[in-house]
């Protein structure tokens, strides 16, 4: 497809390929502006659930106008019927890679990343959207000279995002009903998300922020176990570890904030991203100074649409079976990214 025009964009070269689609570097045919275009493979064109989720990502992201959300330019179908999305071409690295290089982060850097996440989430929740799969893989770090540390985070992958209070779509025969499915990534899922069967709200995203911030500060997620089901059971049944026990030198305000973000009962959790943001900004943490280094060592990577759904076991020791569990990137159509960071 190199050289073909998709919508308003000419495909220049391939950035990556996955089990469900291909990602291309592209440019606008008139303006010459760069973009990333991801194209769903032909065999998924007739799968309404996959295509709906693919387009949902585009519609959801385009509804949120915030520098911390990846920008979608266009979406549609090719004459062949294949679905495509044209979006912002990002240069940087995902937070998973950033963490693997650095280990646990300095408190000023961790706080700045969390502040930016909460700001973007506040804009997301304000338009009635919950993400439902926040994790380091879905947070991208790019260069922004105007931001503290010269970095900006971008929240990606709205493929399983949900409009709050939106009516459910039509049920497709042979597919699990949405209420019977558990969507997300176990290490970062709220207890109510792990249980399944109940509507989620913005507080599920805030629990995920708590898990991510805990990992930024300690180098590990709150719960670690041998399997996904065990991790989900820990979210439901086990109290989270206290930051003060692992990193006693950090401000007590951070320990208190994390305890409230990781509360089991959503009714007792911090109620909004704006509230958590204000709490974090009041904590006695030194401002981030100097420019944070981003990796330019890896090869070009296009995070292509993910492979087919994978099932995860139900959490134990619960005696209930949760049918239709879908984990992580299994149903998420990953955002198109070109990682070729150097000096911007």
Secondary structure, DSSP 8 states (H G I E B T S, - for coil): -TT-EETTEEEEEEEEE-SSEEEEEEEETTT--EEEEEEE-GGGTT-HHHHHHHHHHHHHHHH---TTB--EEEEEE-TTS-EEEEE----EEEHHHHHHHH-S--HHHHHHHHHHHHHHHHHHHHTTEE-S---GGGEEEEE-TTSGGGEEEEE---TT-EETT-------TTS--GGG-EEE-GGG--HHHHH-SS---HHHHHHHHHHHHHHHHHSS-S---SSHHHHHHHHHHS----HHHH-TTS-HHHHHHHHHHT-SSGGGS---HHHHHHHHHHS------S-------S---------S-------SS-----TTEEEGGGS----------S--
